[in-house]
Structure formats: structure tokens, C-alpha cells
Amino acid sequence: METFSDALQALGLGWAGVAAGVGLLLLLLLAFLWKRRRTRLRQQLALEERSATVAQRIAPPTLPQKEKRAADEAPSQAELLRAERQQLEAQAKAQKEKEAREAFEAQARALKEQEEEAKRLAYRQKKEAEAQAKAEKQRQEAEEALRREEEARLAKQRQEEEEREKAAREAGKTLSEGLMKTRKEGFLARLGGLFGGTPRSIDAALLGELEELLFSADIGVHTASRLLAGIEAKAKKKELADLEAIRHLLKAEIAAILNLPPAPSAPPLEGPEVWMVVGVNGSGKTTSIGKLAAQAKAQGRKVVLAAADTFRAAATEQLEVWAGRTGALLVQGKEEGDPASVAFEGVKKAREEAAQLVVVDTAGRLHTKQPLMEELRKIHRVLGKAQAGAPHQVLLVLDATMGQNAIAQAKQFSEAVAVTQIVLTKLDGTAKGGVVIGICDELKLPVGFIGIGERAQDLRPFSPAEFVEALFEEP
């Protein structure tokens, strides 16, 4: 301390000078610190202003409060805040305008998409309408083509039928020609001899001759008695003036006998129509089947022939020939096999081939043999199992040359298998055509077909009126 005092003295300073120097230094230090503090305050104020500006931008709703506070602090700060508020309002307005524009543009895009979708839908509808119109046009064209084809087919069919009818007229026999022998050599010829020559009165002698003539004819006792009773009844009443009146009466009575209700001909709703053909050997049964098949094929029907006569090889061979001629399908079994199984297979084949008609041939051993009738009954039952309602027709083929024996055959076959109609063959080769009258009168069975020649068209549907006219035709 003494040293420090000595030093001050050496410098010519006292303690008063030292104190003054220290005070000056303190003042300088305080001035420096104040200036530094003011600089920090200004920096802090600037930082707060910047923070407030950022806060105002982030949270515009607090701006009025900051404006009020800034107005209290300094005019410059209020101006700054107003400027910032205006800027924010401008930004908000721009934002709203942008959002409105974007909403408008979105709405415009949506409307444009709807318009484009409507266009696409209209285009699809147009194309669908065009496709439907095209399909309708094609359908109409197809229908028109089918109609023209059907018309052409029908025209061709009519032409073919006309040609067949013409060929039949040119090649086939007329009914009058077929009944020539019956008319010239049968009971009608003897009746003509009785009525011809000198006129005679209708007396007991004439009626006796007429009775003998009728009972000797092939019309049968029952039918002869019926015709004679009618003539005698009219004669007693004096309603017959002459022999011509008797002739007209006989013609009318025979027409009434022949005019029976036809056999039912409605085909089944489903499956083929089935015909069962019966008759004794030699009656023309197999040949008649072939002719019936030829006629059915000419009508456009698909035919199946079932060779159920397994005991006679010749019958199967004949059917095979007719199948080849007509294009019919043939079903045959083993020799001496079960006839009923062949009939069943025939119907089955017809179903498979969509055929419309099945014609079943059957055995024709002597009609007096009971086992044959049992066999026919079995075939009849089996056909009923193979096809509903079958057989739809049972055709009995009779040989006209057999005369009264044909009537006996018809009775036995009818009892066995419920015959629906008669096929009378070989009328052109016999004088016993009057058997038709006896069959219709005694059995009340309609005659469906008559055979008057060898050709297929010579087996023709029976017309009672036409038959009577041809029978009584003047020579």
C-alpha cells in the first residue's frame, strides 16, 4: 500500500485524482451498458413485431386486437398492421375467388362429363336401335324366305300330287274296271238277267226267283234276308211299279249298308301312329302293307315297317323289297323269334328316327288255330305299352276271292284284336265283290281300302258311293 502511495506521489497524483479517474471509468461503463441494452431492446421489439406479423397471418381473426394494441404503441406499427390486414383481406378475397373458380370449374367438368355420358348413352341407344332394326329386318327376311320356301314346297307338292294323280289315272285301273268281273259274272249280272228281257209284273214267282238269286250270292244269308225283306215290304204296299224300281231299291239299300262311320283317324299327339295289320297268309297282307307304305311316303310321311311275321321268311323278304322301293325303314327280328318284341322295336325305332307311321306285319297262319289269335293279342298288348293308344288302327286284310269264308275270317279276327277297318284285296280278279256288302252288314266294320290291281295306286281308299255307282254301272 505504501508502495502504491509512493507511486501516486511520484506521478504527482493524490487520492482525489484516483477517485476522479475511477468515477470517469464507471460513467463510461454505464454508458456502454445502457447503449447495449437499448440495442437489445430494439432487436427484441423487431423480433416481436415479426412474430406478431406471422401470428396475424396464421390467425387473421386476432388482427383487430393487435391493431388496437399497435395503435396504442406507435403510429407506424398501426400502419404496418393495416397494410398487413389489407394484404390478408386481398389474399382472402383471392382465395375465395380461387375456391369459387375451382367450384365453378368442378361443376363445369361435372356437367361436361354428364353431357359426354348422355352422348355415349344416346350413341349406345342408337346402336342398339340400329341392331334391333337390323335383327328385325333379318328376321322378316328370314320369315319371308321361309314363306317363299314353304310356298315353293307346297307348289311342288301340289304339282307332284297332280302328277301322281295323272299317272294314277293313266296307269291305274278305274273302280269300274276293277269291278268288271263282279258286275259281269257275279250276282248283279244274274240280277240283270232277271230284270232284262220281257217286262214282268212283280208277283210271288218273281220274288221267289229274286230270293234264290240273293241267297246264292256271296253277300251272305243275313244280308240277303235284309235286302229281300225290304223288297217284299215295298211290294206289299204296291210301292214298286216295275223291275227298275226294284233295281233302284237294291242300289239304295246296298248304299245304306256300306255307308258306315269311318274308322277313327286322329293321329296321336306325341309319337308315331301305329297300324297293326292282320290276316291269313295269301290274302295279300304283306303286299298291301308295302302299298300303304308307298302311299304314306308319297304324302311326305316317314314310315317304319316292322316285320313281326318271324315264322315266314318270305314275308320279311317281301317287306325288305318294299322298304327298298319306298325308302321306309325296316325292323326285323330273328327267324322264329318273338313277334311282339319286333313290334316293340319297330315303335322304338320310329321314335328314335322321328317317323310318323309304323306299320306292323303279323303272322297269318290258318285263322282257325287258336295259338295264332293268342299271339296277335300279345302283339296288340305290347304295342299299347310301346306307344300310348297303340295300335291306333287294326287293319284286317281279306281276299275278296274267298267269298263267304272272308266273312268268317273277319268275325274271328275281330273277336281277337278289335279290328277297326277292312282292306279288301283282289276285287279285280273275282266275281265275288259282293262280299263287301256282307262284311259291312254283318260285322258293321267299315272297309278302309280296296285292291283292284297290282300297282301301289290300285290299293285305294274305299268310297261307298263310288263303289255302288261302279257296281250298278250299265255295261
C-alpha positions in Angstrom: 0.0 0.0 0.0 2.9 2.2 0.8 4.4 1.4 -2.5 1.1 2.4 -4.3 1.0 5.7 -2.4 4.6 6.2 -3.3 3.8 5.6 -6.9 1.0 8.1 -6.9 3.2 10.7 -5.4 5.8 10.0 -7.9 3.2 10.7 -10.6 2.1 13.8 -8.9 -1.4 12.4 -8.2 -3.2 12.1 -5.0 -6.1 10.0 -3.8 -8.5 12.7 -5.1 -7.3 12.2 -8.6 -7.6 8.5 -8.4 -11.1 8.8 -7.2 -12.0 11.1 -10.1 -10.5 8.7 -12.6 -12.4 5.8 -11.2 -15.6 7.7 -11.4 -15.0 8.5 -15.0 -14.4 4.9 -15.8 -17.7 4.0 -14.1 -19.6 6.5 -16.2 -18.1 5.2 -19.4 -19.0 1.7 -18.3 -22.6 2.7 -17.5 -23.0 4.5 -20.9 -21.7 1.4 -22.7 -24.1 -0.9 -20.8 -27.1 1.4 -21.5 -26.3 1.6 -25.2 -26.0 -2.2 -25.3 -29.3 -2.6 -23.5 -31.1 -0.2 -25.9 -29.8 -2.2 -28.9 -31.1 -5.5 -27.3 -34.5 -3.9 -26.7 -34.7 -2.7 -30.3 -33.8 -6.2 -31.5 -36.4 -7.8 -29.2 -39.0 -5.3 -30.4 -38.2 -6.1 -34.0 -38.4 -9.8 -33.3 -41.8 -9.4 -31.5 -43.1 -7.3 -34.5 -42.1 -10.1 -36.9 -43.6 -12.7 -34.6 -46.8 -10.7 -34.4 -46.9 -10.4 -38.2 -46.5 -14.1 -38.6 -49.2 -14.7 -35.9 -51.5 -12.3 -37.7 -51.0 -14.2 -41.0 -51.7 -17.5 -39.3 -54.6 -16.3 -37.2 -56.4 -13.4 -39.1 -59.3 -13.3 -36.6 -57.0 -11.8 -33.9 -55.9 -8.9 -36.1 -58.4 -6.3 -34.7 -57.0 -6.8 -31.2 -53.4 -6.4 -32.5 -54.4 -3.3 -34.4 -55.8 -1.7 -31.2 -52.7 -2.7 -29.3 -50.4 -1.4 -32.1 -52.3 1.9 -32.2 -51.6 2.4 -28.6 -47.9 1.7 -29.1 -46.9 3.6 -32.2 -48.5 5.1 -35.3 -46.0 3.3 -37.6 -46.9 -0.1 -36.1 -50.7 0.6 -36.8 -49.9 1.5 -40.4 -47.9 -1.7 -40.8 -50.7 -3.8 -39.3 -53.4 -2.1 -41.5 -51.2 -2.8 -44.5 -50.9 -6.4 -43.5 -54.7 -6.6 -42.8 -55.4 -5.2 -46.3 -52.9 -7.7 -47.7 -54.6 -10.6 -45.8 -58.1 -9.4 -47.0 -56.8 -9.3 -50.5 -55.4 -12.8 -50.1 -58.7 -14.0 -48.5 -60.6 -12.4 -51.4 -58.3 -14.1 -53.9 -58.7 -17.4 -52.0 -62.5 -17.1 -52.2 -62.3 -16.2 -55.9 -60.0 -19.2 -56.4 -62.3 -21.5 -54.5 -65.3 -20.2 -56.4 -63.4 -20.6 -59.7 -62.4 -24.1 -58.7 -66.0 -24.9 -57.7 -67.3 -23.5 -61.0 -64.7 -25.4 -62.9 -65.6 -28.6 -61.0 -69.3 -28.0 -61.8 -68.4 -27.4 -65.4 -66.4 -30.6 -65.5 -69.3 -32.5 -63.9 -71.7 -31.0 -66.5 -69.3 -31.9 -69.3 -69.0 -35.4 -68.0 -72.8 -35.7 -67.8 -73.1 -34.4 -71.3 -70.5 -36.8 -72.6 -72.2 -39.7 -70.7 -75.5 -38.6 -72.2 -73.9 -38.6 -75.6 -72.4 -42.1 -75.0 -75.8 -43.3 -73.8 -77.6 -41.8 -76.9 -74.9 -43.4 -79.1 -75.4 -46.8 -77.4 -79.2 -46.5 -77.7 -78.8 -45.5 -81.3 -76.6 -48.5 -82.0 -78.9 -50.8 -80.1 -81.9 -49.5 -82.1 -79.9 -50.0 -85.3 -79.0 -53.5 -84.2 -82.6 -54.3 -83.3 -83.8 -52.8 -86.6 -81.2 -54.9 -88.4 -82.2 -58.0 -86.5 -85.9 -57.4 -87.2 -85.1 -56.9 -90.8 -83.1 -60.1 -90.9 -86.0 -61.9 -89.1 -88.5 -60.6 -91.6 -86.2 -61.5 -94.5 -85.8 -65.0 -92.9 -89.5 -65.3 -92.5 -90.1 -64.2 -96.0 -87.5 -66.7 -97.2 -89.2 -69.4 -95.2 -92.6 -68.4 -96.5 -91.3 -68.4 -100.1 -89.7 -71.8 -99.5 -92.9 -73.1 -98.0 -94.9 -71.8 -100.9 -92.4 -73.4 -103.3 -92.6 -76.6 -101.3 -96.4 -76.6 -101.4 -96.4 -75.7 -105.0 -94.0 -78.5 -105.7 -96.1 -80.9 -103.6 -99.3 -79.9 -105.4 -97.5 -80.4 -108.7 -96.2 -83.8 -107.6 -99.7 -84.8 -106.3 -101.2 -83.7 -109.6 -98.6 -85.7 -111.5 -99.2 -88.7 -109.3 -103.0 -88.4 -109.8 -102.4 -88.0 -113.5 -100.1 -91.1 -113.5 -102.7 -93.0 -111.5 -105.4 -92.1 -113.9 -103.2 -93.1 -116.8 -101.7 -96.2 -115.3 -104.1 -97.4 -112.6 -107.3 -99.1 -113.0 -110.6 -97.3 -112.6 -113.0 -98.7 -110.0 -115.4 -99.6 -112.7 -112.6 -101.7 -114.4 -111.7 -103.3 -111.1 -115.3 -104.4 -110.5 -115.8 -105.7 -114.1 -115.9 -109.3 -113.1 -118.3 -108.8 -110.2 -120.6 -106.7 -112.4 -120.5 -109.2 -115.4 -120.2 -112.5 -113.6 -121.5 -112.0 -110.1 -124.9 -111.8 -108.6 -125.5 -108.4 -110.2 -125.1 -110.0 -113.6 -127.7 -112.6 -112.8 -129.9 -109.8 -111.4 -129.5 -108.0 -114.7 -130.6 -111.2 -116.5 -133.6 -111.4 -114.3 -134.6 -107.8 -114.9 -133.7 -107.8 -118.6 -135.8 -109.2 -121.5 -139.6 -109.0 -121.4 -141.2 -106.8 -118.8 -142.6 -108.8 -115.9 -145.1 -108.0 -113.2 -143.9 -108.1 -109.6 -145.6 -111.2 -108.3 -144.7 -114.2 -106.0 -142.9 -116.0 -108.7 -140.6 -113.1 -109.4 -139.9 -112.6 -105.7 -139.1 -116.3 -105.4 -136.5 -116.1 -108.2 -135.1 -113.0 -106.6 -134.8 -114.7 -103.2 -133.0 -117.7 -104.8 -130.6 -115.3 -106.6 -129.8 -113.3 -103.4 -129.3 -116.3 -101.2 -126.9 -117.9 -103.7 -124.9 -114.7 -103.9 -121.7 -114.1 -101.9 -123.3 -111.4 -99.8 -124.3 -113.8 -97.0 -127.6 -115.1 -95.7 -128.1 -112.3 -93.2 -127.7 -109.6 -95.8 -129.7 -111.4 -98.5 -132.6 -111.7 -96.0 -132.4 -108.0 -95.2 -132.5 -107.0 -98.9 -135.3 -109.4 -99.7 -137.4 -108.2 -96.7 -137.1 -104.6 -97.9 -138.3 -105.5 -101.4 -141.2 -107.6 -100.1 -142.3 -104.9 -97.8 -142.4 -102.4 -100.6 -144.1 -104.8 -103.0 -146.9 -105.5 -100.5 -147.5 -101.7 -100.3 -147.6 -101.6 -104.1 -144.7 -99.1 -104.0 -142.7 -100.9 -106.6 -144.1 -100.3 -110.1 -141.6 -102.4 -112.1 -138.3 -104.2 -112.1 -136.4 -100.9 -112.5 -137.9 -99.8 -109.2 -136.5 -102.9 -107.5 -133.1 -102.2 -109.0 -133.2 -98.7 -107.6 -134.3 -100.0 -104.2 -131.5 -102.6 -104.1 -129.0 -99.8 -105.0 -130.3 -97.6 -102.2 -130.3 -100.4 -99.6 -126.7 -101.5 -100.5 -125.5 -97.9 -100.3 -127.1 -97.6 -96.8 -125.3 -100.9 -95.7 -121.9 -99.7 -97.0 -122.3 -96.2 -95.6 -120.8 -96.9 -92.1 -118.9 -94.4 -90.0 -115.2 -94.4 -91.0 -112.6 -95.7 -88.7 -111.1 -93.1 -86.3 -108.1 -91.5 -88.0 -106.9 -88.9 -85.5 -103.1 -89.3 -85.1 -101.6 -89.3 -81.6 -100.4 -86.1 -80.1 -96.9 -87.5 -79.5 -95.0 -90.3 -81.1 -95.8 -92.2 -84.3 -99.2 -93.5 -85.4 -99.2 -97.3 -85.2 -101.1 -99.6 -87.6 -101.3 -103.3 -86.9 -102.1 -105.4 -90.0 -103.6 -108.9 -89.6 -105.0 -111.5 -92.0 -104.3 -115.0 -93.2 -101.4 -116.0 -95.4 -102.1 -115.5 -99.1 -104.7 -112.7 -98.5 -102.3 -110.1 -99.9 -101.4 -108.7 -96.4 -97.7 -108.1 -96.9 -98.2 -106.6 -100.4 -100.9 -104.3 -99.0 -98.5 -103.1 -96.3 -96.0 -102.3 -99.0 -98.6 -100.3 -101.0 -99.8 -98.5 -97.9 -96.1 -97.5 -97.1 -95.6 -96.3 -100.6 -98.7 -94.1 -100.3 -97.7 -92.7 -96.9 -94.2 -91.9 -98.3 -95.8 -90.1 -101.2 -97.7 -88.0 -98.7 -94.4 -87.0 -97.1 -94.6 -89.2 -94.0 -91.6 -91.1 -92.6 -92.5 -94.8 -92.3 -91.2 -97.7 -90.3 -92.1 -101.3 -91.3 -91.9 -103.9 -88.5 -91.6 -107.5 -89.8 -93.3 -109.2 -86.9 -94.2 -112.3 -89.0 -91.0 -114.1 -87.9 -92.3 -117.6 -88.9 -92.3 -116.9 -92.6 -89.1 -115.8 -94.2 -90.9 -114.9 -97.4 -92.9 -112.2 -95.6 -89.7 -110.5 -94.3 -88.2 -110.7 -97.7 -91.2 -109.0 -99.3 -91.2 -106.2 -96.7 -87.5 -105.7 -97.4 -88.2 -105.3 -101.1 -91.0 -102.8 -100.3 -88.8 -100.9 -97.9 -86.2 -100.6 -100.6 -88.7 -99.3 -103.1 -90.3 -96.7 -100.8 -87.4 -95.7 -98.6 -89.1 -96.9 -95.5 -87.1 -98.1 -92.5 -87.3 -101.9 -91.8 -87.1 -103.5 -88.4 -86.9 -107.3 -88.3 -86.1 -109.9 -85.7 -84.5 -113.4 -85.6 -86.2 -116.1 -87.5 -88.9 -117.7 -85.3 -88.2 -115.0 -82.7 -90.8 -113.3 -80.5 -93.1 -111.3 -82.9 -94.2 -108.9 -80.1 -90.6 -107.8 -79.4 -90.2 -107.0 -83.1 -93.3 -104.9 -82.9 -92.0 -103.1 -79.8 -88.6 -102.4 -81.5 -90.5 -101.0 -84.6 -92.2 -98.4 -82.4 -88.9 -97.6 -80.6 -87.1 -97.2 -83.9 -89.9 -94.8 -85.1 -89.4 -92.7 -82.0 -85.7 -92.5 -82.5 -86.0 -91.6 -86.2 -89.0 -89.2 -85.7 -91.1 -91.3 -88.0 -94.8 -90.6 -88.3 -96.1 -94.0 -89.1 -95.3 -97.6 -88.0 -96.9 -100.5 -90.0 -96.6 -103.8 -88.2 -96.9 -107.0 -90.2 -98.1 -110.1 -88.3 -98.2 -113.8 -88.9 -101.0 -115.2 -90.9 -101.2 -119.0 -90.3 -104.7 -120.5 -90.5 -107.2 -118.4 -88.7 -108.7 -121.5 -87.1 -105.6 -122.1 -85.0 -106.1 -120.7 -81.5 -102.4 -120.0 -80.8 -102.2 -117.5 -83.6 -105.0 -115.5 -82.1 -103.3 -115.5 -78.7 -100.1 -114.3 -80.4 -102.0 -111.4 -82.1 -103.5 -110.4 -78.7 -100.0 -110.3 -77.2 -98.7 -108.1 -80.0 -101.7 -105.8 -79.5 -100.9 -105.5 -75.8 -97.2 -104.9 -76.3 -97.9 -102.2 -78.9 -100.1 -100.5 -76.3 -97.1 -100.5 -73.9 -94.7 -99.2 -76.6 -96.9 -96.2 -77.6 -99.9 -94.7 -75.9 -103.2 -95.7 -77.5 -101.4 -98.1 -80.0 -102.3 -99.8 -82.2 -104.3 -96.8 -83.5 -105.6 -98.8 -86.4 -106.1 -102.6 -86.8 -106.4 -103.4 -90.4 -107.8 -106.8 -91.4 -106.7 -107.8 -94.9 -109.3 -110.1 -96.6 -109.1 -111.8 -100.0 -112.3 -111.0 -102.0 -112.0 -114.2 -103.9 -112.7 -116.1 -100.6 -116.4 -115.0 -100.7 -118.3 -116.2 -97.6 -115.0 -117.5 -96.0 -113.8 -113.9 -95.9 -116.8 -113.0 -93.6 -115.9 -116.0 -91.3 -112.3 -114.8 -91.1 -113.4 -111.3 -90.3 -115.5 -112.5 -87.4 -112.7 -114.4 -85.8 -110.0 -111.7 -86.2 -112.4 -109.0 -84.9 -113.1 -111.0 -81.7 -109.3 -111.4 -81.1 -107.9 -107.9 -81.8 -110.7 -105.4 -82.3 -110.4 -104.8 -86.0 -111.1 -101.1 -86.9 -111.3 -101.4 -90.7 -111.1 -103.9 -93.6 -108.6 -104.0 -96.5 -110.3 -106.0 -99.3 -107.9 -107.2 -101.9 -108.1 -108.8 -105.3 -111.5 -107.4 -106.2 -110.4 -107.1 -109.8 -109.8 -110.9 -110.0 -113.1 -112.2 -108.7 -116.8 -112.1 -109.3 -117.4 -112.2 -105.6 -117.1 -108.5 -105.0 -120.5 -108.6 -103.3 -118.7 -109.9 -100.1 -118.1 -106.2 -99.3 -121.8 -105.8 -98.7 -122.0 -108.8 -96.4 -118.9 -107.8 -94.3 -120.3 -104.3 -93.7 -123.8 -105.6 -92.9 -122.9 -108.4 -90.6 -119.8 -107.0 -88.8 -120.5 -103.3 -89.1 -116.9 -102.8 -89.9 -116.0 -100.1 -92.4 -114.0 -101.0 -95.5 -110.9 -98.7 -95.5 -109.2 -99.8 -98.7 -109.9 -102.0 -101.7 -107.4 -103.5 -104.0 -108.2 -103.6 -107.7 -104.8 -104.1 -109.3 -101.1 -104.8 -108.9 -99.8 -101.2 -108.7 -99.4 -99.3 -105.5 -102.1 -96.8 -106.6 -104.5 -99.7 -107.2 -104.9 -100.0 -103.4 -107.3 -97.1 -102.9 -109.4 -95.7 -100.1 -112.9 -97.1 -100.2 -115.8 -94.8 -101.2 -119.2 -96.4 -100.6 -121.0 -94.0 -103.1 -118.4 -94.6 -105.8 -118.4 -98.3 -105.2 -122.2 -98.5 -105.6 -122.2 -96.5 -108.7 -119.5 -98.7 -110.2 -121.2 -101.8 -109.1 -124.5 -100.9 -110.7 -123.0 -99.3 -113.8 -124.7 -100.3 -117.0 -122.4 -102.4 -119.3 
